[in-house]
Amino acid sequence: MENFLFSLNASMPVFLVIVLGWMLMQMKLFNKEFLAVADKYVFKVALPVLLFRDISTTNLREGLDWSFVFFCMGATTVMFLGVWLFASLLMKDKSLVGAFTQASVRGSAAILGIAFVENIYGDSGMAPLMIVSAVPLFNIYSVIILTCCSQSGTGMSRAQTIRKACINVLKNPIIIGIVLGIPFSVFGITLPTILSKTVSNIAATATPIALLVVGANFEGRKAISKIKPTIIATLLKLMIVPAVFFPLAVMMGFRESQLVAILVMLGSPTTVTCYIMAKNMGNDAELSSSIVVMSTLLSSVTLTFWIFLLRTLSLI
């Protein structure tokens, strides 16, 4: 019951902010012009600053477990490429492939990761190392896939598409935020107090504004029309992908906070960043929004299930 209440407390506030965004839109307190500006602010400013803060404040110099790092990087690579191949081969509507792929595998690792592990073990454990190992790849692969699947990119040759993907990776604000944070983490550089508090204040705006925008842009009729890919993506994100990689993680000897960090990486609800990036990179924002809402709503149940299973097997 305690685990269920924790998961509920982690997911329901997120879902309720999404609902608030929808309500404010219905009340005409939000309009399309505001949402367009908010989208750009979150994508170009708040999210990059949030990831910079999370990466730069992670200590990479102590306790670096390379087997854990390589597992996180390998699992991230395999699940992105595997779902991309699956979607490309089986989805009839190719315009949905980019948004479907990203939302099926990209969870709220940076936002929920440290808080989730700290709640169980009292400290951040392996969560920061998981974030540094997986989150940069989450964003790089997302940029590549969204570029290749962008509806604005039709008619380009393969070489042009690859070139555009590489350019988008290099100039993507979220990637830049991560890259800038790595030297601070590796060399133990700390920002002056004034700058540190400023960065934290800006970072704190990313998630609530993004969630409000997701809710405000959510259109029930359009979401229902895409309910099948939404359900499949949610099942992949919350159940199927963790079920594929957990046995391998256990076989490799990962236990306790390592497994909880891996659970956050694999089984956390789809991050709101998926909606922001899909909309800003010419992919299906409606499908992304629908998956964010459904996975957030159901994650309290699925995360509780995974924690219960791991504890029953004496793995955490």
C-alpha positions in Angstrom: 0.0 0.0 0.0 2.9 2.3 0.8 4.4 1.8 -2.6 1.1 2.4 -4.3 0.6 5.7 -2.4 4.1 6.8 -3.3 3.6 6.1 -7.0 0.2 7.8 -6.8 1.8 10.8 -5.2 4.5 10.9 -7.9 2.1 10.6 -10.9 -1.2 12.2 -10.0 0.1 15.8 -9.4 1.6 15.6 -12.9 -1.7 14.5 -14.3 -3.7 17.1 -12.4 -1.5 19.9 -13.8 -2.3 18.6 -17.3 -6.0 18.7 -16.4 -5.6 22.2 -15.1 -4.1 23.3 -18.5 -7.1 21.8 -20.3 -9.5 23.6 -18.0 -7.8 26.9 -18.4 -8.0 26.5 -22.1 -11.7 25.8 -21.9 -12.2 28.9 -19.7 -10.4 31.0 -22.4 -7.7 32.0 -19.9 -5.2 30.5 -22.4 -5.2 31.1 -26.1 -3.3 29.7 -29.1 -0.9 32.6 -29.2 0.1 32.1 -25.5 0.6 28.3 -26.1 2.8 28.9 -29.1 5.1 31.2 -27.1 5.1 28.9 -24.1 6.1 26.0 -26.4 9.1 27.9 -27.7 10.1 29.0 -24.2 10.0 25.5 -22.8 11.9 24.0 -25.8 14.5 26.7 -26.2 15.0 27.9 -22.6 13.5 26.1 -19.7 14.2 22.4 -20.6 17.8 23.0 -21.7 18.4 24.9 -18.4 16.7 22.0 -16.5 18.9 19.4 -18.1 22.0 21.6 -17.6 21.3 21.8 -13.9 20.6 18.1 -13.5 23.8 17.1 -15.4 26.1 19.8 -13.9 25.1 18.9 -10.3 25.7 15.2 -10.8 29.1 14.0 -9.5 30.7 11.8 -12.1 34.0 11.6 -10.4 33.0 9.3 -7.6 31.7 5.7 -7.8 31.6 5.4 -11.6 30.2 1.9 -12.3 31.1 1.3 -16.0 29.0 -1.9 -16.3 26.0 0.1 -15.1 26.8 3.0 -17.5 27.2 0.6 -20.5 23.9 -1.2 -19.6 22.0 2.1 -19.5 23.5 3.3 -22.8 23.0 -0.1 -24.5 19.4 -0.5 -23.3 18.6 3.0 -24.4 20.1 2.4 -27.9 18.4 -1.0 -28.4 14.9 0.2 -27.2 15.0 3.3 -29.4 16.2 1.5 -32.5 14.0 -1.5 -31.9 10.8 0.5 -31.4 11.7 2.7 -34.4 12.1 -0.5 -36.6 8.8 -1.9 -35.2 6.9 1.3 -35.9 8.4 1.8 -39.3 7.5 -1.8 -40.4 4.0 -2.1 -38.9 2.4 1.4 -38.7 0.3 2.1 -41.8 0.3 5.9 -41.1 4.0 6.8 -41.5 3.4 10.3 -40.2 2.9 8.9 -36.7 6.2 6.9 -36.6 8.4 9.6 -35.1 6.1 10.7 -32.4 5.1 7.1 -31.6 8.7 5.9 -31.3 9.9 8.7 -29.1 6.9 8.5 -26.8 7.1 4.7 -26.5 10.6 4.7 -25.0 11.4 8.2 -23.6 10.5 8.5 -19.9 10.7 11.1 -17.2 14.2 9.9 -16.1 15.6 13.3 -15.3 12.5 14.7 -13.7 11.4 11.6 -11.6 14.6 9.7 -11.3 16.4 11.1 -8.3 13.2 11.8 -6.4 12.0 8.2 -6.9 15.2 6.6 -5.7 15.6 9.0 -2.8 12.1 8.2 -1.6 13.0 4.5 -1.3 16.6 4.6 -0.2 17.1 8.0 1.4 19.7 9.1 -1.1 20.0 9.4 -4.9 22.0 6.2 -5.3 22.6 5.3 -8.9 20.0 7.7 -10.3 22.4 10.5 -11.2 24.7 8.1 -13.1 21.7 6.7 -14.9 20.6 10.2 -15.9 24.1 11.0 -17.3 24.2 7.7 -19.1 20.8 7.7 -20.7 19.3 11.2 -20.9 21.8 12.5 -23.4 21.1 9.5 -25.7 17.3 10.0 -25.1 17.7 13.4 -26.6 20.1 12.6 -29.4 18.1 9.6 -30.7 14.9 11.6 -30.4 16.3 14.4 -32.5 17.5 11.9 -35.1 14.2 10.0 -35.3 12.0 13.1 -35.3 14.2 14.7 -38.0 14.0 11.6 -40.2 10.2 11.3 -39.7 9.4 15.0 -39.9 6.6 15.8 -42.3 8.5 18.9 -43.3 11.4 16.8 -44.5 9.6 14.8 -47.2 11.3 14.9 -50.6 14.8 15.0 -49.3 17.4 12.4 -50.3 18.9 10.1 -47.7 22.1 12.1 -47.5 20.2 15.3 -47.0 18.1 13.7 -44.3 21.2 12.4 -42.5 22.9 15.8 -42.8 19.8 17.6 -41.4 19.6 15.1 -38.5 23.3 15.8 -37.6 22.8 19.5 -37.8 19.7 19.3 -35.7 21.5 17.3 -33.0 24.3 19.9 -32.9 22.0 22.9 -32.6 19.2 21.4 -30.6 18.8 23.5 -27.4 18.2 20.5 -25.2 21.4 18.8 -26.5 23.3 22.0 -26.0 22.1 22.2 -22.4 23.3 18.6 -21.7 26.7 19.1 -23.4 27.3 22.4 -21.4 26.5 20.6 -18.2 29.0 17.7 -18.6 32.2 19.7 -18.0 30.7 21.1 -14.8 30.0 17.5 -13.7 33.3 16.0 -14.7 35.5 18.7 -13.3 33.4 19.6 -10.3 32.8 23.2 -11.3 30.2 24.9 -9.3 28.3 28.1 -10.2 28.3 31.1 -8.0 25.3 31.2 -5.7 23.5 34.0 -7.6 23.8 32.1 -10.9 23.0 28.8 -9.3 19.7 30.1 -7.9 18.9 31.8 -11.2 19.4 28.5 -13.0 17.3 26.6 -10.5 14.5 29.1 -10.8 14.4 28.9 -14.6 14.7 25.1 -14.4 11.7 25.0 -12.0 9.5 26.5 -14.7 10.1 23.8 -17.3 7.8 21.0 -16.1 4.8 22.9 -14.9 4.6 25.1 -18.0 5.1 22.1 -20.3 2.4 20.2 -18.5 0.0 23.1 -18.7 0.7 23.4 -22.5 0.1 19.6 -23.0 -3.3 19.9 -21.2 -4.3 23.1 -23.0 -3.5 21.5 -26.4 -5.2 18.2 -25.6 -8.2 17.6 -27.9 -10.3 14.7 -26.9 -11.8 13.9 -30.2 -8.5 13.9 -32.0 -6.9 11.8 -29.3 -9.7 9.2 -29.5 -9.1 8.9 -33.2 -5.5 7.8 -32.4 -6.4 5.7 -29.4 -4.9 2.5 -30.8 -1.3 3.8 -31.2 -1.7 5.6 -27.9 -2.6 2.3 -26.1 0.2 0.4 -27.8 2.8 3.1 -27.0 1.7 3.2 -23.4 1.9 -0.6 -23.0 5.4 -0.5 -24.6 6.5 2.3 -22.3 5.2 1.0 -19.0 5.2 -2.8 -19.4 6.8 -4.3 -22.4 10.1 -2.5 -22.5 10.8 -3.0 -18.8 9.8 -6.7 -19.1 12.4 -7.2 -21.9 15.3 -5.5 -20.1 14.8 -6.4 -16.4 15.8 -10.0 -16.7 19.0 -8.9 -18.4 19.7 -6.4 -15.7 19.2 -9.0 -13.0 21.5 -11.5 -14.9 24.2 -8.8 -14.9 24.0 -8.6 -11.1 22.3 -5.2 -10.7 20.4 -4.9 -7.4 18.9 -2.3 -5.0 19.2 1.3 -6.1 20.7 0.2 -9.5 17.5 -1.7 -10.3 15.3 1.2 -9.1 17.2 3.6 -11.3 16.8 1.2 -14.3 13.1 1.0 -13.5 12.9 4.8 -13.8 14.8 4.7 -17.0 12.6 2.0 -18.6 9.2 2.2 -16.9 8.5 5.8 -16.0 5.7 7.6 -17.8 6.4 9.3 -21.1 8.0 12.7 -20.5 6.3 15.9 -21.4 9.4 16.7 -23.4 8.2 14.3 -26.1 5.2 16.6 -26.8 7.4 19.8 -26.9 10.0 18.2 -29.3 7.4 16.5 -31.5 5.5 19.8 -32.0 8.7 21.8 -32.6 10.2 19.3 -35.1 7.3 18.7 -37.4 5.9 15.5 -35.9 2.5 14.5 -34.5 2.0 16.5 -31.3 -1.5 15.2 -30.7 -0.4 11.6 -30.5 2.5 12.6 -28.2 0.1 14.5 -26.0 -2.3 11.6 -25.8 0.5 9.2 -24.8 1.8 11.5 -22.2 -1.6 11.8 -20.6 -2.4 8.0 -20.7 1.0 6.9 -19.5 1.0 9.4 -16.7 -2.4 8.3 -15.5 -1.5 4.5 -15.6 2.0 4.8 -14.3 1.0 4.8 -10.6 -0.4 1.2 -11.1 2.5 -0.1 -13.3 5.3 1.4 -11.2 3.7 -0.1 -8.1 3.5 -3.4 -9.8 7.2 -3.4 -10.8 8.3 -2.3 -7.3 6.1 -5.0 -5.7 7.6 -7.6 -8.1 11.2 -6.6 -7.4 10.7 -6.6 -3.7 8.9 -10.0 -3.8 11.9 -11.4 -5.6 14.2 -9.8 -3.0 16.0 -7.7 -5.7 15.4 -4.3 -4.0 
